[in-house]
């Protein structure tokens, strides 16, 4: 009788462990299901944010493309201007490339200084004031 009781007790223990494991598995499966629902809710909530961010990203890339096109155009224009300056074309080119141009400009500045100095010393020579 004691042996039968021990066997029944052992079988009961095995059955109890089996049911406890099933409850544990069920709890784990429930937790997995809950996590899946939370993930699904999160994705639904952020779906619109992702769409907005993607749209803004596309708009930013389009603006960046326009900016790069403008910079490329500006760079080409600057290359042309720089080439003209290097050839001595225009006032800036002459200032950089032609020593005679600079000498003439310096001479003109010196003459203006002399004229201003003479006007200060002899104002009557240049300005006549009359009243009626």
C-alpha positions in Angstrom: 0.0 0.0 0.0 2.8 2.3 0.8 4.4 1.5 -2.6 1.1 2.3 -4.3 0.8 5.6 -2.5 4.4 6.5 -3.4 3.7 5.6 -7.0 0.5 7.7 -7.0 2.3 10.5 -5.3 5.1 10.3 -7.9 2.6 10.3 -10.7 0.7 13.2 -9.2 4.0 15.1 -8.9 4.7 14.4 -12.6 1.2 15.6 -13.6 1.5 18.6 -11.4 4.9 19.5 -12.9 3.4 19.0 -16.4 0.6 21.4 -15.7 2.9 23.9 -14.0 5.1 23.8 -17.2 2.1 24.3 -19.4 1.0 27.3 -17.3 4.6 28.6 -17.6 4.5 28.1 -21.3 1.1 29.7 -21.6 2.4 32.7 -19.6 5.4 33.0 -21.9 3.2 32.8 -25.0 0.9 35.4 -23.5 3.9 37.7 -22.9 5.1 37.2 -26.4 1.6 38.0 -27.7 1.5 41.2 -25.5 4.9 42.2 -26.8 3.6 41.7 -30.4 0.6 43.8 -29.7 2.8 46.6 -28.2 5.1 46.5 -31.2 2.1 46.6 -33.6 0.6 49.6 -31.7 4.0 51.3 -31.8 4.4 50.8 -35.5 0.9 52.1 -36.2 1.6 55.2 -34.1 4.9 55.9 -35.8 3.8 55.1 -39.3 2.6 58.7 -39.9 5.8 60.0 -38.4 7.9 57.8 -40.7 5.9 59.0 -43.7 6.4 62.7 -42.7 10.1 62.1 -42.1 10.5 60.4 -45.5 8.6 63.2 -47.3 10.8 65.8 -45.6 13.9 63.8 -46.5 12.9 63.8 -50.1 12.2 67.5 -50.1 15.6 68.2 -48.5 17.3 66.1 -51.1 15.5 68.0 -53.8 16.6 71.3 -52.3 20.2 70.0 -51.9 20.1 69.0 -55.6 19.1 72.5 -56.6 21.8 74.0 -54.4 24.4 71.8 -55.9 23.3 72.8 -59.4 23.5 76.5 -58.4 27.0 76.0 -56.9 28.1 74.2 -60.1 26.8 77.1 -62.2 28.5 79.6 -59.9 31.8 77.7 -60.1 31.7 77.7 -63.9 31.1 81.4 -63.9 33.9 82.0 -61.4 36.2 79.9 -63.6 35.4 82.1 -66.6 36.0 85.3 -64.6 39.3 84.0 -63.3 40.4 83.0 -66.8 39.7 86.6 -68.0 41.6 88.1 -65.1 44.5 85.8 -65.8 44.5 87.0 -69.4 44.6 90.6 -68.2 41.1 91.4 -69.4 38.9 94.1 -67.7 40.0 96.5 -65.0 40.8 93.8 -62.5 42.8 91.9 -65.0 44.7 95.0 -65.9 45.4 95.8 -62.3 46.8 92.4 -61.8 48.6 91.8 -65.1 49.6 95.2 -66.6 52.2 97.2 -64.7 51.6 100.3 -66.9 48.0 100.3 -65.9 49.0 100.4 -62.2 51.6 103.1 -62.9 49.0 105.3 -64.6 46.6 104.7 -61.8 49.2 105.7 -59.2 50.1 108.7 -61.3 46.5 109.8 -61.4 46.1 109.4 -57.7 49.3 111.5 -57.1 48.0 114.3 -59.4 44.6 114.3 -57.5 46.5 114.7 -54.2 48.5 117.6 -55.7 45.3 119.2 -57.0 43.5 118.9 -53.6 46.6 120.3 -51.9 46.7 123.3 -54.3 42.9 123.9 -53.8 43.5 124.1 -50.1 46.5 126.5 -50.5 44.9 128.7 -53.2 41.1 128.4 -53.0 40.5 131.7 -54.8 42.2 130.2 -57.8 39.5 127.6 -58.2 36.4 129.0 -56.5 34.9 132.4 -57.3 32.2 133.7 -55.1 30.1 136.5 -56.2 26.9 138.0 -54.8 24.8 139.6 -57.5 
